[in-house]
Amino acid sequence: MLPDNRPLVTYKPRCLCRIQRWLVTACLWLLSPMILVGPAQAQSLEELFEKGNALYWEGKYTEAVSTYTDLVEKYGVSNSQLYYNLGTACIRANKPGLAIFYLKRALKLSPSSALEEDIRANLDLVRASLVERYRKELAIEQFVFDEPVTFSYTLFHFVPADVARWGLVGAWALLFVSLSLLRLRKGNRRWMAGFSWVFGGLSIVFGGFWIGHIATEKTTLIGVIVKDNVALREGQHPNAPSHPLPEGLELRIVDSSDPDLIRVQASNGLEGWVDHNAVREI
């Protein structure tokens, strides 16, 4: 559990104004596999969402987690607001591994800047609590509670996907305009040719970041340890030498083809096998 002196405001589920309520309803309707039921189904999903909020404020954190989880697993809803509330409720329900998993899921859905700030604040706090929790139990200095990613992943994610995508669109549009003016203009056209080269270069740069972002997202799989007392085995045999892994640790998934075991790699390079049900892919 997080220390009692942590500010409660950091963990509160977001209350919805009328516009936000309409947007969440629309998202629940569009993203639910029950879409054929129509607006009535979306309304019932919103009521379930509000029920989870009410349970949270009543201090019934386990019940709130269960209610939010129904929206995700039973109805297939994928929404950054929902994942944020679910991760927040998991913190209070003393489920730090699941909290990190759902908060990172929320980040992947490009939330608003205000919501992203809250998500990152909660991630920092739950990670800090895990470091304190395992400081005496494990050699915690060997592990880093953050994404264990490759250099290429870090490079291509330096520029956010939305920035790269819209930068590419803008650069292409300006390149088209500059080439059109270059073709129509008579006389000295050096300055227009220079602009065309600049916009062409920007198109290549933004396009490279965007394609790299998509490629690394597909090839770099990150998982979270969602259980306590998980053993990282050096081999697939049950009696193989093992190392204890802390709950909430993020790992790179190397091989998930085995139905019972999954091969992972920690940020410190330690690699091995863990039970499949102990890891959730973000």
PyMOL commands that set and color helices and strands:
alter all, ss='L'
color gray80, all
select helices_A, chain A and resi 8-11+18-31+35-37+39-57+61-74+80-92+96-108+113-134+140-142+151-156+161-184+190-219+276-278
alter helices_A, ss='H'
color red, helices_A
select strands_A, chain A and resi 221-225+230-233+242-245+250-255+261-265+271-275+279-281
alter strands_A, ss='S'
color yellow, strands_A
deselect
rebuild
show_as cartoon
